[in-house]
Amino acid sequence: MNLHKTALGLASGILTGLCIFVCTIWAMFKGGGNTLILMNQFYIGYSISWIGAIVGLAWGFVSGFIGGWVFALLYNIFAGKCCEEAKEKTE
Protein backbone atom coordinates (compact mmCIF):
# COMPACT_ATOMS: atom_id res chain seq x y z
CA MET A 1 0.00 0.00 0.00
CA ASN A 2 1.41 3.37 -1.03
CA LEU A 3 0.85 6.75 0.56
CA HIS A 4 -0.43 9.53 -1.69
CA LYS A 5 2.37 12.09 -1.63
CA THR A 6 0.28 15.15 -2.48
CA ALA A 7 -2.47 14.29 0.01
CA LEU A 8 -0.02 13.76 2.86
CA GLY A 9 1.84 16.92 1.86
CA LEU A 10 -1.35 18.98 1.90
CA ALA A 11 -2.48 17.56 5.24
CA SER A 12 0.93 18.14 6.82
CA GLY A 13 1.20 21.62 5.37
CA ILE A 14 -2.23 22.71 6.55
CA LEU A 15 -1.67 21.36 10.06
CA THR A 16 1.81 22.87 10.37
CA GLY A 17 0.69 26.25 9.05
CA LEU A 18 -2.34 26.37 11.35
CA CYS A 19 -0.27 25.35 14.37
CA ILE A 20 2.23 28.16 13.76
CA PHE A 21 -0.62 30.63 13.16
CA VAL A 22 -2.45 29.68 16.37
CA CYS A 23 0.74 29.66 18.45
CA THR A 24 1.64 33.12 17.17
CA ILE A 25 -1.80 34.55 17.98
CA TRP A 26 -1.69 32.87 21.39
CA ALA A 27 1.72 34.41 22.10
CA MET A 28 0.41 37.84 21.07
CA PHE A 29 -2.50 37.72 23.50
CA LYS A 30 -0.62 36.07 26.36
CA GLY A 31 2.47 38.19 25.96
CA GLY A 32 5.83 36.58 25.59
CA GLY A 33 6.83 34.04 23.02
CA ASN A 34 10.54 34.22 23.76
CA THR A 35 11.08 30.80 22.24
CA LEU A 36 8.61 31.33 19.39
CA ILE A 37 10.44 34.41 18.13
CA LEU A 38 13.41 32.17 17.28
CA MET A 39 11.45 30.95 14.25
CA ASN A 40 12.39 34.18 12.49
CA GLN A 41 15.82 32.63 11.99
CA PHE A 42 14.22 29.98 9.76
CA TYR A 43 11.19 31.80 8.36
CA ILE A 44 12.04 35.10 6.67
CA GLY A 45 9.63 37.84 7.71
CA TYR A 46 8.22 36.00 10.74
CA SER A 47 7.47 37.97 13.90
CA ILE A 48 4.97 37.81 16.73
CA SER A 49 2.33 40.03 15.12
CA TRP A 50 -0.71 39.65 12.88
CA ILE A 51 1.44 39.92 9.75
CA GLY A 52 3.95 37.53 11.30
CA ALA A 53 1.13 35.06 11.93
CA ILE A 54 0.20 35.15 8.23
CA VAL A 55 3.85 34.80 7.23
CA GLY A 56 4.21 31.88 9.65
CA LEU A 57 1.08 30.28 8.21
CA ALA A 58 2.53 30.48 4.70
CA TRP A 59 6.00 29.24 5.69
CA GLY A 60 4.48 26.53 7.86
CA PHE A 61 2.38 25.32 4.96
CA VAL A 62 5.38 25.20 2.63
CA SER A 63 7.68 23.42 5.07
CA GLY A 64 4.90 21.05 6.22
CA PHE A 65 4.01 20.20 2.62
CA ILE A 66 7.62 19.45 1.74
CA GLY A 67 8.10 17.38 4.89
CA GLY A 68 4.92 15.35 4.33
CA TRP A 69 5.68 14.82 0.65
CA VAL A 70 9.23 13.63 1.34
CA PHE A 71 7.99 11.35 4.15
CA ALA A 72 5.44 9.74 1.80
CA LEU A 73 8.08 9.35 -0.91
CA LEU A 74 10.52 7.64 1.44
CA TYR A 75 7.77 5.48 2.94
CA ASN A 76 6.70 4.33 -0.52
CA ILE A 77 10.27 3.54 -1.50
CA PHE A 78 11.09 1.55 1.62
CA ALA A 79 7.68 -0.12 1.96
CA GLY A 80 7.91 -1.23 -1.66
CA LYS A 81 11.32 -2.81 -1.13
CA CYS A 82 10.22 -4.53 2.08
CA CYS A 83 7.11 -5.90 0.36
CA GLU A 84 9.17 -7.20 -2.56
CA GLU A 85 11.54 -9.00 -0.18
CA ALA A 86 8.62 -10.53 1.72
CA LYS A 87 7.02 -11.75 -1.49
CA GLU A 88 10.29 -13.35 -2.61
CA LYS A 89 10.65 -15.20 0.71
CA THR A 90 7.12 -16.62 0.53
CA GLU A 91 7.56 -17.89 -3.01
C-alpha positions as CSV (number, residue, x, y, z in Angstrom):
1,M,0.0,0.0,0.0
2,N,1.4,3.4,-1.0
3,L,0.8,6.7,0.6
4,H,-0.4,9.5,-1.7
5,K,2.4,12.1,-1.6
6,T,0.3,15.1,-2.5
7,A,-2.5,14.3,0.0
8,L,0.0,13.8,2.9
9,G,1.8,16.9,1.9
10,L,-1.3,19.0,1.9
11,A,-2.5,17.6,5.2
12,S,0.9,18.1,6.8
13,G,1.2,21.6,5.4
14,I,-2.2,22.7,6.5
15,L,-1.7,21.4,10.1
16,T,1.8,22.9,10.4
17,G,0.7,26.3,9.1
18,L,-2.3,26.4,11.3
19,C,-0.3,25.4,14.4
20,I,2.2,28.2,13.8
21,F,-0.6,30.6,13.2
22,V,-2.5,29.7,16.4
23,C,0.7,29.7,18.4
24,T,1.6,33.1,17.2
25,I,-1.8,34.6,18.0
26,W,-1.7,32.9,21.4
27,A,1.7,34.4,22.1
28,M,0.4,37.8,21.1
29,F,-2.5,37.7,23.5
30,K,-0.6,36.1,26.4
31,G,2.5,38.2,26.0
32,G,5.8,36.6,25.6
33,G,6.8,34.0,23.0
34,N,10.5,34.2,23.8
35,T,11.1,30.8,22.2
36,L,8.6,31.3,19.4
37,I,10.4,34.4,18.1
38,L,13.4,32.2,17.3
39,M,11.5,31.0,14.3
40,N,12.4,34.2,12.5
41,Q,15.8,32.6,12.0
42,F,14.2,30.0,9.8
43,Y,11.2,31.8,8.4
44,I,12.0,35.1,6.7
45,G,9.6,37.8,7.7
46,Y,8.2,36.0,10.7
47,S,7.5,38.0,13.9
48,I,5.0,37.8,16.7
49,S,2.3,40.0,15.1
50,W,-0.7,39.7,12.9
51,I,1.4,39.9,9.8
52,G,4.0,37.5,11.3
53,A,1.1,35.1,11.9
54,I,0.2,35.1,8.2
55,V,3.9,34.8,7.2
56,G,4.2,31.9,9.7
57,L,1.1,30.3,8.2
58,A,2.5,30.5,4.7
59,W,6.0,29.2,5.7
60,G,4.5,26.5,7.9
61,F,2.4,25.3,5.0
62,V,5.4,25.2,2.6
63,S,7.7,23.4,5.1
64,G,4.9,21.1,6.2
65,F,4.0,20.2,2.6
66,I,7.6,19.4,1.7
67,G,8.1,17.4,4.9
68,G,4.9,15.4,4.3
69,W,5.7,14.8,0.6
70,V,9.2,13.6,1.3
71,F,8.0,11.4,4.1
72,A,5.4,9.7,1.8
73,L,8.1,9.4,-0.9
74,L,10.5,7.6,1.4
75,Y,7.8,5.5,2.9
76,N,6.7,4.3,-0.5
77,I,10.3,3.5,-1.5
78,F,11.1,1.5,1.6
79,A,7.7,-0.1,2.0
80,G,7.9,-1.2,-1.7
81,K,11.3,-2.8,-1.1
82,C,10.2,-4.5,2.1
83,C,7.1,-5.9,0.4
84,E,9.2,-7.2,-2.6
85,E,11.5,-9.0,-0.2
86,A,8.6,-10.5,1.7
87,K,7.0,-11.7,-1.5
88,E,10.3,-13.4,-2.6
89,K,10.7,-15.2,0.7
90,T,7.1,-16.6,0.5
91,E,7.6,-17.9,-3.0
